[in-house]
Amino acid sequence: MKISSSSHYISKFSLFHQIRRALSSYTVHELQSDQYGAPLEVLKLNKTQTIDGNQLKANESIVKLIASPINPADINMIQGKYAILPKSFPATFGNEGVFEIVETNVKAGLKPGDWVIPKVLEWGKWRSYGILAENDLMYIPKKDLMPEAVATLSVNPCTAVRLIKDFVQLEKGDTIIQNGGNSAVGLAVIQLGKLWGFNVVSIVRQRENLQELVDYMKSIGGEHVYVEEDLRKAILLTDLWKKIPRPKLGLNCVGGRATIDLLRILAKSGTMVTYGGMSKQPITVPTSEFIFKNLTCKGFWLSRWKTDNMKNNEYQKMLHELIGYIKQGHLKPPQCQLFKLEDYAKAIEASEQRFSTKKVLFIS
């Protein structure tokens, strides 16, 4: 049978492509644990497998780690103290991150060099490479974006959006008060609040480098920054509310005394939303304020929100809205420290430093 020159070329190209894929192999290292415990005691960097393009099924891609942060929830999961825990061991950790397509079997759409965010919640992101289906990846247009901005996009800024939008119908000029104002969520609340026309009052803990922190927070739009002790002083009990309205919305990620004091500041019929508990102390609601000011206390967990909204594209819409803010200069990524996966012990230690304002990222 005579083979046309065109068919012969296609056959040769296909053979070349198969050989090239076979020669491209990737060693997968995953930061894992085979039990719950203190991260520095139970985590290990394991070589789990070698993958190559020949393993790809239809619509699958090999992705390479660009950057993945260490968030408080990651540490809690390793300790076995989080609402979502691994289904089995050994388990790979890391809840968010940005990856690059290195090889793909997707016929149209994704291509090598594209940036993607894995949407699978239980797929640990602290790994060098992996294989994921197209439906489990969200394409990110990388032009004018820094890797650390995308790596830290899908948890903290998203939490800030939902906290501001989902609990109180705010109007321009209204006030939000938050503790943990220097946290990644808090910094996003400051910037989004400024963009959307709200007053944001941020509470932080007293520290040696307080002025340095305040200066940084003001540089990104934090007009009102106070320490916890100020919640019991005239400046926040009475004086500030002669200039701006009392807060309709309070955001709590601390718990304990700091939250009791924050509740007393809220306006009548105000709402406090708790999304974290860094002090590991319970929330106690002052009885008189709760009754006579008609306060509302609610909780928020982003993972539950993602599960409820992944299929209706609200999550994707929110991410692309935030990407637009980043490109326009309205939303700056957190200050970051970068570590290779093999330096995970140093990275964990850096993430647990008290009063640190820098986000720790694993990079490839």
N, C-alpha and C positions, 0 to 999 in steps of 0.2 A: 504494500500500500504506500502510495506516494504521500509524503508529509510536506505540507506547504511551508515556505520559509517562515511565515508568521507563526504557525503552530510550533515549528522547530525552535524558534526564538523563545516562545512562551515556555516550552518544555525545559529549555536550558536555564531560563531565568528561575523557574520553579525549583529546579535541582540546585541551583546556586543558593537560592533563598533557604532551602532546607539545610544545606551544608552550613551556611552562615549561622542559622539558628542553633544548629547542633554544637557549633564551636563557641557560642555565647552561653556560658553557664555562670550562675550566680550563687555564691555561698550565703545561706540564710543564717544570720545570727539573731537570736531572740533573747531579750531580757526577761527571764522567767523565774518562777518559784514553784516548788513542789509542795509548799505548805504555807499557811498564814504565819505572820510574825513581823518582827522589826525588819524594815527593808534591807538594811545593811547586813543582816544576819541570814536572810533567806533568799535574796536575789542572786542569780548567777547568769552570766552571758553564755548561752549555749549555742553551739553549732548544730542546728536541727536538721538541715538538709541542703542539697544542691539542686537548683532548679534551672531549666533552660526552656527555650521557646518551643521545643517539641512537646512539652507537657501541656501546652495551652489548648484548651477546648474552645469551641466557638464562642466568641464574644468575651473571652478572658484576656487579661493583660498582666504582665509582670511589672510591678511597681517597685521603685527604689525610694528609701527614706530620704527626705530632704531635711525635715525638722519635726520634732515632737516634744511638747512641753511636759514637765512634771507639775501636775495639779494636785491640790489637797485631796481630791477624790481618789487619785491614783494611789497615794500613800495609804488612805483608808482602806482601799480594796486589798492591798498587799497585807495589811494588818487583819483583814477579815471583818472590818467594821463599817461596811458600806451596804446599801440596799441591794446593789447588783454585785454579785460575786461570781467567780469562775465556776463553770459547770463541772470542771474536772481539772486535775493536775497532771503534768506541769502546765501552768498557765502563763501566757504572755500578757504583759500589762501595757498601759498607755491608752488613754481614752480619746486623744485627738492628735492630729498631725497632718502634714502635707507631704505628698509623695509625687514622684515623677514617673511617667510611663517610660519604660526602657524597651519593652517589646509588647506587641499586641496582636491579637487575632480578631480584633473588631473590624468589620468590613468597612464601616463608615463612621466618622466621628472622631474618636480618640486616636492619637498618633504618638509615636515616640517623641519625648520632649515636653509633652503636655503635663501640666500640674493637675493633681486630683486630690480630693479629700475623701477618704473611705467613709462610707455611711454606716457600715456595720458596727454597732455599738460594742459587741462582744469580741471583735477582732482587735487584738492587742497591737498598738501602733509602735511599740518599742522594739522594732525589728529592722534589719537592714534591707530585706527584700520580701516580697510576697506575691501571691497570685490572687486576683480578685475578678469577679464578673463585672461587666459593664454597668449593670443595674446597681451594683454596690459602690460605684464611684461617682463623685460629683466633679465635673470639669470646672476648673478655675482659670479664667483668663489672666495670665500672669503678667501681662504688660503693666509696667509702672508699679509693681508690687514687690515688696521685700519678703523673703521666705518667712521671717519671724512674724510678719503680719498675718499671713495665711495660716501658719502653724498654730497660732493662738486665737483663731477666729471663731471656731465652732463651739466653744464652751462659754467663756467669760463675756465677750461682747453680746452673744446671743442671750445669755442670762440677763444682762443689763437691759436689752430691748424688751424682753418679756416682763421684767419687773416694772418698768416704766409704763408700758402700754396696757397690761392685762388686768390691773387691779383697781385703779382709780381713774376716772375720767378727768384728766388734767387739762387745764387751759393755760395758755401763755401767761407767764407771770406767777403761776403757782409754785409752791416750794416742796422740794423733796429733802428729807434729812436721812443720812445713812451713817452707820458705823462701819469700821473697816474701810474707810474712804480711800486708803492707799492700796487696797487689794486690786487685783486685775479687774474684777467686776466693778469695784468702786471707781477706778480710773475711767472705765468705759461709761459709767453713769454720769460722771462729771462732763465728759465730752459730748455725749448724746443729749444730756440735759441742756447744755449750752446751745447746741445746734437747734433743739426744738423749742427753746425759749423759756425754760424753767429755771428757777433758782435751785441750786444744789448746795446743801450744807453738809459738809463732810467732817466726820469725827475720826480722829486717829489717836493712837496711844502715845503717851509721852515717851521721848527717847533722846539720846544724846545729839543726834543729827537732825533734830526736829526742823530747824530752819531750812536746812538743805531739802528736806522732804516737802515742806510747805512751799518753797520756791519752785520745786518741780511741779507740784500739783497746780500751782497758780499758772505756770507756763502752759499748761494744757487746758486752762479754763476754770480751775478751781477757785472761784472768787471767795468762798466762805469755808475756811479750814480751821477747825478747833480741836483741842485735845479733850479726852473724856472728862477731865475735871471741870471743864467749862460748862458741862451740862448741869452742874449744880451751882453755877454762878450767875450773876445778873445778866451777863452778856447773852446767855442763851435762855435764861428763864424769862427775861422781859425785854431787854434792850434791842436785840436784833429784830424782834417782831414789830417794832415801831417803824422799821425800814422796809421789811418784806413780809408777806403773809406767813402766818404759822403753817407748818407743813401739813399737807393733806395726806402725804405718803411717807412712811418710814421704812427703811430697808435695813434688815438686821442679819449680820453674818457672824455675830460674836456671842450673844447670850450673856447671862449673868447680870451683874450690876449695871453694866453699860447699856443694856437693853431696857432695864427698868427706868433709868434716867431718860432714855430716848423716848419712851412711851409718854412720859410726863410732859414732853415738849409738844407732842402732836396737837393739832387743832381738834375742835369738837367734831365727832363723827370721822375722825382720821383712821387710816388703815396702816397697820404694820405688817410687812411681809418678811418672813424669815426664810433664808435660803442657805444658811450655814450656821455652824456653832463652834467657832474657833477656840473659844474659852473652855469648851467641854462642860459648861455650866448650864443648868436648865433656865428656861424662860419663866420669869415670875411677873405676872401682870398686876400692877397696883390696883387694888379693888376700887378705890374711889374714882380714879380716872376711867377705869373700865366701865363703871356704871354711869357716872354722871356726865362723862364726855362721850359716851356711846362709841367706844373704840372697837375696831374690828382687827382681829389677828388671824393671819393666814400663813400658809407655807407654800413654798415653790420648789420644784425639783425639775431641772431642765431635761433630764433623761426621760421622765414621764411625758413631758411636753413633746419631745421629739418623737416618741413612740406614737403619740396621738396624732401627730401632724406630718409625719414623714410622707404618707401616701397622698396627701392633698397639696403637696408642693409648697406649703407655707414655710417649711424649713429652708428649702432652696431659695425661695423669694427673699427671706430674711438675710441669708448669707450674701446674696448678690446686692441687696440694698446696702449692707455693711461694706462690701467691697467698693461700692461707689463712694461711700463716705471716706474710706481710706485713700482712694485715688484723688479725691477732692481736698485732702488734707484736714478733714474734719475729725478723723479718728486715727490716733497714732497708736502703734503697737507698744506694748510694755517694753521697758528696758530689759535686755536679755543677757544671760550668760550661756555660752555654748560649750557643750561637751560631746566628745565621741561616745558611742555606746560602750566601748571598752573602759571608759573612765567613769562608769556609772556610780562607783562608790563616792568619788569626788562630787559628782552631780547631785547625788542624794544629800550629801552633807551640805552642799551649797543651798539646796532647796529648803533645808530645815533651819537655816540661820535666822535667828530672831531679828525682826525689824528690817529684813531685806526687802527692797522694793523691786528686785530684779527677778524676772521669770527665767527659770532654768530650762534649757532646751537640749535635747539630744539631736545630734546631726550625724549625717553619714560620713 
